[in-house]
Amino acid sequence: DTAVSQTPKYLVTQMGNDKSIKCEQNLGHDTMYWYKQDSKKFLKIMFSYNNKELIINETVPNRFSPKSPDKAHLNLHINSLELGDSAVYFCASSPAGTGSHNEQFFGPGTRLTVL
Amino acid sequence: AQSVAQPEDQVNVAEGNPLTVKCTYSVSGNPYLFWYVQYPNRGLQFLLKYITGDNLVKGSYGFEAEFNKSQTSFHLKKPSALVSDSALYFCAVRDRGSARQLTFGSGTQLTVLP
């Protein structure tokens, strides 16, 4: 019973390509997130969605576009991939809005390598 | 503004000994504080959190953390370390009065030596 799942687990692609990462949660949570973890393990939030609406968009290049077709899904599309986009991308969800004290549940991560 | 610092990149401890992973924070108001653990090639897992009330918070796998407002700290502790506790530990903070997102520390790699 996977709570937060991501596909694919690994993604290797060439510079300039466009790729998508999918995320699904079966916890019934209202809020979903995308995080980027760099090679030094530093974790930074990219986006936050609450009930399919964008709440937080941190300083992320507009090549990154999140899409939430419904409350259980939050996909990340990346255009014109660059070397610096290589990282591990984590999806997460939590049961209430962005200001809550509820913990977040993380997916297993997608390791993106741009060649 | 909110921030969190984990002053140690690496902590080594012998199995059976007590362990401490340090965390200090800075917020404008009162904090929500969290600890997460990341095992190799896995996502983060929630360990424990401080919301309000008792300063000593108990969490999963025998871990606990003490909220110290005067020292703005939330150190993670365990009385007796296991080799299986070896992982990357993240402290995180959110200002209670703000709609800001969770801010994570830089992580501390804990290695428990057999």
Chai-1 contact restraints between the chains, C-beta under 6 A:
chainA,res_idxA,chainB,res_idxB,connection_type,confidence,min_distance_angstrom,max_distance_angstrom,comment,restraint_id
A,K41,B,G107,contact,1.0,0.0,6.0,A-B,restraint_1
A,F42,B,S106,contact,1.0,0.0,6.0,A-B,restraint_2
A,L43,B,F104,contact,1.0,0.0,6.0,A-B,restraint_3
A,I45,B,Q101,contact,1.0,0.0,6.0,A-B,restraint_4
A,I56,B,Q101,contact,1.0,0.0,6.0,A-B,restraint_5
A,F90,B,G43,contact,1.0,0.0,6.0,A-B,restraint_6
A,T98,B,A99,contact,1.0,0.0,6.0,A-B,restraint_7
A,G99,B,A99,contact,1.0,0.0,6.0,A-B,restraint_8
A,H101,B,Y32,contact,1.0,0.0,6.0,A-B,restraint_9
A,H101,B,I51,contact,1.0,0.0,6.0,A-B,restraint_10
A,E103,B,F46,contact,1.0,0.0,6.0,A-B,restraint_11
A,E103,B,K49,contact,1.0,0.0,6.0,A-B,restraint_12
A,F106,B,G43,contact,1.0,0.0,6.0,A-B,restraint_13
A,F106,B,L44,contact,1.0,0.0,6.0,A-B,restraint_14
A,G107,B,G43,contact,1.0,0.0,6.0,A-B,restraint_15
A,P108,B,G43,contact,1.0,0.0,6.0,A-B,restraint_16
A,G109,B,G43,contact,1.0,0.0,6.0,A-B,restraint_17
